[in-house]
């Protein structure tokens, strides 16, 4: 009887004990709006698909604010497991000694890095070929077209807009037809200097745009870049190009039907599809025929996921499982189709094609083709420059002076290079 009572008491204790707690994974990101909803959907799908881990996604502000929040949290010993960092913060994260745990180490021996598309993963890969962070939301700039507005202006909606020379002609026709916003842009430095340089295979900075060392210098004040910025400055003076802001303020103007042409990220697809009350199309980013017969490749924007140091083995195991989930063909294909971001694996691109998405949504494969048509050169691999968030701010200020007619393109680009290079020197010293 005594043994029976002991067994019954033990059973009662075990039944009253709580189930083993799930390991919590903190994920800080910069998404709001539709993209924030889609991230929440991914996290919910992962959490409901297994019982060992719970990912907690937290919005920490825009890209710059999220990076700064992550740095501050690490200094305080309160860093998240996963931090979203935009592409211009890559060099900063690489230089943050002891702050990050490379993704290839987190994922372990079975991690197949070859499954990731080279033009995408190359931005986040070390010199020895290992991935330091996981590409998450990778995009590239394209030209968005309000087809209805072209038609209303008496222009064929399928007009060839492959070159900037052709775009210039169409802008004139739109202006003559009374269109108040023939063209606007988002992310002016990323599209019209950084990607312009890569697309025309000219250097933005020395040392392979910083990939070959921190002793790099800015050189985007050369003739090709200056001619393009001066052309845009002339369009601004004539009312053919309308500047809306440094980030994506122009997106609201385009989605609202105010502007005919819009240079923006391929990831604009999510918002444009949801909000645009007009027939829209997507074209490749134009190039100057006077500079090249065949454009090279554009480079990626967006962000990658960095794993922070100082976490437990259980947390790293959960991080690896979550990143594997995000990389799976089904999840990647859905993300690509919902957002317009590039698929980060060839399997996801192949699945999207097999599902008939590109055929049903003409133009949605433009970004993939634009990124993968040519093997990247040292001018078109991307940028790896320290303090680049601050340098972009300088570039934005100088571009605004051109749009306002206060400076010539040469004056503005010379000033941006002169102001930006000391920041590179400071970063070089800190990285030693």
C-alpha positions in Angstrom: 0.0 0.0 0.0 2.8 2.3 0.8 4.5 1.7 -2.6 1.2 2.3 -4.3 0.8 5.7 -2.6 4.4 6.6 -3.6 3.8 5.7 -7.2 0.5 7.6 -7.2 2.1 10.7 -5.7 5.0 10.6 -8.2 2.5 10.4 -11.1 0.6 13.4 -9.7 3.8 15.4 -9.5 4.8 14.5 -13.1 1.4 15.3 -14.5 1.4 18.7 -12.7 4.8 19.6 -14.1 4.8 22.0 -17.0 5.8 20.8 -20.5 9.4 21.5 -21.5 9.5 25.2 -22.4 10.2 26.2 -26.0 13.4 27.9 -26.8 12.7 31.6 -27.7 14.4 33.1 -30.7 14.5 36.9 -30.9 14.3 38.3 -34.5 14.6 42.1 -35.0 13.6 43.5 -38.4 12.8 46.7 -40.2 9.5 45.9 -42.0 6.2 47.6 -41.7 3.0 47.6 -43.8 2.5 44.7 -46.2 6.1 43.4 -45.8 5.7 43.4 -42.0 2.5 41.3 -42.4 4.3 38.8 -44.6 7.1 38.5 -42.1 4.6 37.8 -39.4 3.0 35.2 -41.6 6.3 33.4 -42.1 7.1 33.5 -38.4 3.6 32.1 -37.6 4.0 29.3 -40.1 7.3 28.3 -38.6 6.1 28.5 -35.0 3.0 26.4 -35.8 5.0 23.8 -37.8 7.2 22.6 -34.9 7.1 22.6 -31.1 10.7 23.2 -30.0 11.2 26.9 -30.8 9.2 30.1 -30.8 10.5 32.9 -33.0 9.5 36.4 -31.7 9.7 39.0 -34.5 10.0 42.6 -33.4 10.0 45.7 -35.6 12.8 48.1 -34.5 12.4 51.0 -37.0 13.7 51.6 -40.5 16.9 50.0 -41.7 19.3 52.5 -40.1 17.3 52.4 -36.8 17.3 48.6 -36.7 21.1 48.5 -37.2 21.7 51.1 -34.5 19.3 49.2 -32.1 21.2 46.0 -32.7 24.6 47.6 -32.0 23.3 49.3 -28.9 21.8 46.0 -27.7 25.0 44.1 -28.2 27.0 46.7 -26.2 24.4 46.3 -23.4 24.6 42.5 -23.6 20.9 42.3 -24.7 21.3 41.5 -28.4 18.7 39.5 -30.3 19.5 36.1 -31.9 18.9 37.4 -35.4 19.3 41.0 -36.7 18.2 42.3 -40.1 20.8 44.6 -41.5 20.6 46.4 -44.8 23.2 45.7 -47.4 25.2 48.9 -46.8 25.7 47.8 -43.2 27.6 44.6 -44.4 31.1 46.0 -43.9 30.1 47.4 -40.5 28.9 44.0 -39.4 32.0 42.2 -40.8 34.1 44.7 -38.8 32.2 44.2 -35.6 34.6 41.8 -34.0 33.0 39.4 -31.6 29.5 40.6 -32.4 28.4 38.2 -35.0 28.5 34.4 -35.5 28.9 33.6 -39.2 25.9 31.8 -40.7 27.9 29.0 -42.2 29.1 28.1 -38.7 25.6 28.3 -37.2 24.2 26.0 -40.0 26.8 23.3 -39.4 28.6 20.8 -41.6 25.6 19.9 -43.7 25.0 23.4 -44.9 25.0 23.5 -48.7 26.0 27.0 -49.7 25.9 26.2 -53.4 22.1 26.2 -53.4 22.1 30.0 -53.0 22.2 32.1 -56.2 25.7 33.5 -56.6 24.8 37.1 -57.5 22.7 37.3 -54.3 24.9 35.5 -51.8 28.2 37.0 -53.1 27.4 40.3 -51.3 27.4 38.5 -47.9 30.3 36.0 -48.5 33.8 36.2 -47.2 36.9 36.1 -49.3 37.2 32.3 -48.7 33.7 31.7 -50.0 31.8 31.2 -46.8 28.4 32.9 -46.1 28.6 35.4 -43.2 24.9 36.2 -43.2 21.7 34.8 -44.9 20.3 36.8 -47.8 16.7 37.5 -46.8 15.0 40.4 -48.7 17.2 40.9 -51.8 16.0 43.2 -54.5 17.4 45.1 -57.5 16.1 48.2 -59.2 13.7 48.1 -62.1 11.6 50.6 -64.1 7.9 50.6 -63.1 5.5 51.9 -65.8 2.0 53.3 -65.5 0.7 51.9 -68.8 -2.6 53.7 -68.5 -0.9 57.1 -68.2 1.2 56.4 -71.3 -1.8 55.5 -73.3 -3.7 58.7 -72.1 -0.7 60.7 -73.2 -0.9 59.2 -76.7 2.2 57.0 -76.2 2.2 53.3 -77.0 2.1 51.5 -73.6 4.6 49.0 -74.9 7.1 51.7 -76.0 10.7 50.6 -75.8 12.2 52.0 -72.7 15.4 50.0 -72.7 17.8 53.0 -72.8 17.9 56.3 -71.1 18.0 57.9 -74.5 14.5 56.4 -75.2 13.3 57.3 -71.7 14.3 60.9 -72.3 12.2 61.0 -75.5 9.2 59.6 -73.6 9.6 62.1 -70.8 9.5 64.9 -73.3 6.3 63.5 -74.8 4.7 63.1 -71.3 5.6 66.6 -70.3 4.2 68.0 -73.6 1.0 66.0 -72.9 0.5 67.8 -69.7 1.7 65.1 -67.3 2.8 66.8 -64.0 5.1 63.9 -62.9 6.6 62.1 -65.9 9.2 60.3 -63.7 10.1 59.9 -60.0 12.5 57.7 -58.1 13.1 55.9 -54.8 16.5 55.3 -53.2 18.3 57.8 -55.5 21.9 56.9 -54.5 21.3 53.1 -54.7 19.6 53.3 -58.1 21.2 56.2 -59.9 24.8 55.9 -58.7 25.5 52.5 -57.1 23.5 50.4 -59.5 24.2 52.8 -62.4 27.9 52.1 -61.9 27.5 48.3 -61.8 25.1 48.2 -64.7 27.6 50.2 -66.9 30.6 48.2 -65.4 32.4 51.3 -64.1 33.9 51.5 -60.6 32.0 53.2 -57.7 35.1 52.9 -55.5 38.6 51.5 -55.8 39.7 48.1 -54.6 36.8 46.3 -56.4 34.3 48.6 -54.6 35.9 47.7 -51.3 35.8 43.9 -51.6 39.6 43.8 -51.8 40.4 46.0 -48.8 39.3 48.8 -46.5 41.9 51.1 -48.1 39.4 52.0 -50.8 38.5 55.4 -52.2 35.3 56.7 -53.8 35.5 57.4 -57.5 31.9 57.9 -58.6 32.7 61.4 -59.7 33.9 60.1 -63.1 32.4 61.0 -66.5 29.8 58.3 -66.8 28.1 58.9 -63.4 28.4 62.7 -63.8 26.7 62.6 -67.2 23.8 60.6 -65.9 23.3 62.8 -62.9 23.5 65.9 -65.0 20.9 64.5 -67.4 18.6 63.9 -64.4 19.3 67.4 -63.1 18.3 68.8 -66.5 15.1 66.7 -66.4 14.4 68.0 -62.9 14.8 71.6 -64.2 12.4 70.9 -67.0 9.8 69.2 -64.8 10.3 65.8 -66.4 11.8 64.3 -63.2 10.1 65.0 -59.9 12.1 64.4 -56.7 10.0 63.1 -53.8 12.6 62.1 -51.2 15.6 60.0 -50.2 13.9 56.8 -49.4 10.7 55.5 -51.0 8.5 58.6 -50.7 8.0 58.5 -54.5 6.3 55.1 -54.1 3.1 56.8 -52.9 3.1 59.1 -55.9 3.4 56.2 -58.3 1.0 54.0 -56.6 -1.5 56.9 -56.4 -1.4 57.3 -60.2 0.5 60.6 -60.2 3.7 59.5 -62.0 4.2 57.7 -65.3 7.6 56.2 -64.7 9.2 55.1 -61.5 12.7 53.7 -60.8 12.4 51.6 -57.7 13.2 48.2 -56.2 11.7 45.1 -57.7 10.2 44.6 -54.2 7.9 47.5 -55.0 5.7 44.8 -56.5 3.9 44.0 -53.2 2.7 47.6 -52.6 2.0 48.4 -56.3 0.0 45.2 -56.8 -2.0 45.9 -53.6 -2.6 49.7 -54.2 -2.3 50.6 -57.8 -5.7 51.3 -59.5 -4.2 51.2 -63.0 -2.5 48.9 -65.4 1.2 48.7 -64.6 4.2 47.1 -66.0 7.8 46.4 -65.0 10.8 46.9 -67.3 14.5 46.4 -66.9 16.5 49.4 -65.5 17.4 51.5 -68.5 21.1 52.0 -69.6 22.8 54.6 -71.7 23.4 53.3 -75.2 26.2 55.9 -75.5 28.1 54.1 -72.7 27.5 50.4 -73.5 25.9 48.2 -76.1 25.0 45.6 -73.4 24.5 46.4 -69.8 26.3 44.3 -67.2 24.2 43.4 -64.1 22.6 45.4 -61.4 23.4 44.8 -57.7 21.2 43.9 -54.8 19.6 46.0 -52.2 17.6 44.9 -49.2 19.0 43.2 -46.2 20.4 40.0 -44.8 20.0 38.2 -41.5 23.0 38.2 -39.2 23.3 35.9 -36.2 24.6 37.6 -33.1 27.2 36.1 -30.7 26.6 35.4 -27.1 23.6 33.0 -27.4 23.0 29.5 -26.1 23.5 26.3 -28.1 19.8 25.7 -28.0 19.1 29.2 -29.4 21.7 28.6 -32.2 20.0 25.3 -33.0 16.7 27.1 -33.3 18.2 29.8 -35.4 19.6 27.2 -37.8 16.2 25.5 -38.1 14.4 28.9 -38.8 17.0 29.9 -41.4 16.6 26.5 -43.1 12.8 27.1 -43.1 13.2 30.5 -44.7 15.5 29.0 -47.4 13.2 26.1 -48.3 11.9 26.2 -51.9 8.2 26.5 -51.0 8.7 29.4 -48.5 11.2 31.2 -50.7 9.0 30.9 -53.8 6.0 32.3 -51.9 8.1 35.2 -50.5 9.5 36.0 -54.0 6.0 35.9 -55.5 4.3 37.9 -52.8 7.0 40.6 -52.5 9.0 41.0 -55.7 12.2 40.2 -53.8 14.6 37.9 -55.5 14.5 34.2 -54.8 17.7 33.5 -52.9 17.9 29.9 -54.1 17.8 28.4 -57.7 15.3 25.9 -56.4 12.8 28.7 -55.4 13.2 30.3 -58.8 12.7 27.0 -60.6 9.6 26.3 -58.5 8.1 29.7 -59.2 8.6 29.1 -62.9 7.0 25.6 -62.7 4.0 27.1 -60.8 3.4 29.4 -63.8 3.8 32.6 -61.8 6.0 34.4 -64.3 3.8 33.5 -67.2 0.7 34.7 -65.3 2.4 37.9 -64.1 4.5 39.2 -67.1 7.6 41.2 -66.0 8.0 39.6 -62.6 11.1 37.7 -63.8 12.8 40.9 -65.0 14.8 41.3 -61.8 16.0 37.7 -61.8 17.1 38.0 -65.4 18.8 41.4 -64.8 20.8 40.0 -61.9 21.8 36.7 -63.4 22.3 37.4 -67.2 26.0 38.0 -66.8 28.7 36.9 -64.5 29.5 39.8 -62.1 32.7 41.8 -62.6 34.7 43.5 -59.8 32.6 46.6 -60.6 29.3 44.8 -60.4 29.6 42.4 -57.5 28.3 45.0 -55.1 29.7 47.4 -52.6 31.6 46.7 -49.3 32.3 50.1 -47.9 32.6 51.1 -44.3 30.4 53.8 -42.9 28.3 53.6 -46.0 25.1 54.6 -44.4 26.7 58.0 -43.5 28.2 58.2 -47.0 24.8 57.7 -48.6 23.5 60.6 -46.5 26.3 62.8 -48.0 25.4 61.6 -51.5 21.7 62.3 -50.9 22.6 65.9 -49.9 24.7 66.5 -53.0 22.1 65.0 -55.3 19.4 67.2 -53.8 21.6 70.2 -54.7 21.7 69.0 -58.3 17.9 68.5 -58.5 17.4 72.0 -57.0 19.7 73.5 -59.6 22.2 74.7 -56.9 25.1 72.6 -58.2 26.2 71.0 -61.4 26.5 67.2 -61.3 30.3 67.5 -61.4 30.4 69.9 -58.5 28.1 67.7 -56.4 29.9 64.4 -57.2 33.3 65.9 -56.5 32.0 67.2 -53.2 30.4 63.9 -52.2 33.7 62.1 -52.9 35.7 64.7 -51.0 33.4 64.4 -48.0 33.0 60.6 -48.1 36.6 59.5 -48.4 37.5 60.7 -44.8 34.8 58.4 -43.5 36.4 55.5 -45.3 39.8 56.4 -43.8 38.2 56.5 -40.3 36.6 53.1 -40.8 39.9 51.7 -42.1 41.7 52.8 -39.0 39.0 51.4 -36.7 39.1 48.0 -38.6 42.8 47.5 -38.1 
